[in-house]
């Protein structure tokens, strides 16, 4: 088994330009309702980050080590350096460490892990429905030490619930992750799923044609991550920006006219948001995680910067893109009956985003079609849009939702869309 | 726009042989040694597991101990350099089922007497007594491998990766890499009356080429995978040439009209669809969904009569194969579709697989195979598109909608390719598309999959020919290729 002190000793005894050692220990419990299985696991893993300066630049390597290893700690360090030397790029130097972010990541109410997971699995199903639930609860401890003397340790908790909701001969799956059990919002999510299943039973096929598109939270955040907002997280990656392969350019509007809108789009990355799933005091190289704007009033202004990307730009690292905080708008969320046709999407079947171009295909799982004051559930159909332009000009609700790594408007409205 | 090579590679998720290892998920630490340095005596491990099961069996009606020692060795080479990574993961679990049917698993990464003692204490407390149990016959010795990865040093691994840089070259190819990836797992499963041990050495050789096409880099890759000795198979020069041709293919800048077309799914695209369909629909887990159970009731028509789909982990040399699953059930084939009719589903008996052999059990396919047809691939289509180079497939289990993405759609008219090739396309349909399959070709190919769940790998393989069908074909981008 790997010993932390021996690993640290080997790193301290090396002549590497920079190094960081990250230790993660996780105690997790999974309770699976359908198979009546309870699983408890202890896991420990190290990440060794090394930078080695050579005459033609700097080589870097990230190496993950499980508890078991065929090699000695000194051997691991030597070989990490050899890997770094196979990946030498332009020279850069690390910035001095700065104070880690102050962020709360522990559910103060978490006691026994088995009890907590069991309580999630025992969540009452909505009326007339059956729910098969699986819960994972973990208690983590992360410790980082770097050559520059930075040392930080923090605990965190993590909850993940997966549910299949069944009504009659239809079903829906959902997954929620959170730092606190109370943030899972399972009661509301299960109730929404049950309501949508009732809607699906009445849904008819969609018809092609122009419409106004409304994305409600479950559709907007399809897939469990940033959902449709993922396009901005991808564009704001410092390395991707430097390659110039995307249409995101610092200092320019994200779409023509995006800066001139009354309710122009603003998005912030906040890795120091208390209890958010992608929050942390610092990154894997000991760099402090910071809150920074990505888009301000329709203009691209910020990038997620690793220590390397920051050094190449002579800026401070910020821990990369973490939780996305989208500024809410002024829309009430109500559907204007005067609009000729509104497709209010409640669930997607599939969401495909081209991370270079920002084009997206949204496959509709369930929607409400509003025409002339009448509403009917529909299923099927595809929306193909330029997601960047669409979200830049979208109306956003004043009401917000907080789910996983997203905090922002609960719904968006996009004009001039064609359903195919 | 100018990019240096590093930036180009980073845009593709790779920046040198070293970070190529990283991008492949091979994150374990490298060593300079050969892989046999800390191999545990298998008889000793079985002795530990016997003792642990004996201590727990007096308290629980069902008990099983499961242990794994898994090594991954990866050699990668590209124009910038070469690197070798070796890593090891150990683990052991004890699973018990009480009289009420509740299952409990305790897992640790400490595969030692101390680790097992800790697990036993967690399950039955400190005063467990060893009972006398019969574990049945001893497992047979592992099959001899012609070239055992444990006997290869870094230089020998690198030499094999270098072979993957061969084949056709062109000044337009801006990046070429080769990767040899070896997962060497020894798995023990011990329960009263059952004493099992298997060693599975999964080998993959992958070649990647990238060429510029307009303003975009176009990657192309090809791989071959099997279970067995390191040199049992090779990526033929003809396959390396095909990888290069895939990258060099000049895309048609104009767009085609979205609509319903006859299509041929070449084997990698067909495999991507079959894997997604099986995993999403043909398991006991999927069958908990009433719409799936209804749609795929036993004996119902699921596909065209030409389709017979079998999951067979016992096929010799199959990358996804095994002798027993991670619940200790012996390998046996399961026919899922028999001449178009639903014949079975994958269940936790015999297909209880754990990511990395130690993660939470999931019901999953192992080695899927579709029987070959009688037509040459070129005879499958007159007018329509041949979809090449899989980019993933998704199934909505609720509606049965299928979306199959491919890197290229090659247009055919009057039984001949027109020379027009469109980039980044997808085929949309529902499960009826399987029933509407019009023909199956003779060109059997085996496609391997290796992905991970929470950092632990899963292995699957699919043997399939090209398949002809119909569906909606459309470009993934709003604008044509530029």
Interface residues (C-beta under 8 A of the other chain):
Chain A: X1 X30 X32 X34 X35 X36 X37 X38 X39 X40 X41 X42 X43 X44 X45 X48 X59 X61 X62 X63 X64 X65 X66 X67 X68 X69 X70 X71 X75 X76 X78 X79 X80 X82 X83 X84 X85 X86 X87 X88 X89 X90 X132 X164 X166 X168 X169 X170 X171 X172 X200 X239 X240 X242 X243 X244 X245 X349 X350 X352 X354 X356 X357 X359 X361 X363 X365 X379 X380 X382 X384 X385 X386 X420
Chain B: X1 X3 X6 X7 X8 X10 X11 X15 X16 X17 X18 X19 X21 X22 X27 X28 X29 X30 X31 X32 X33 X35 X37 X38 X69 X71 X80 X81 X82 X83 X85 X86 X87 X88 X89 X90 X101 X102 X103 X104 X105 X106 X107 X108 X109 X110 X111 X122 X216 X258 X288 X289 X290 X291 X294 X348 X360 X361 X394 X396 X397 X398 X399 X401 X403 X405 X424 X426 X428 X455 X476 X477 X478 X479
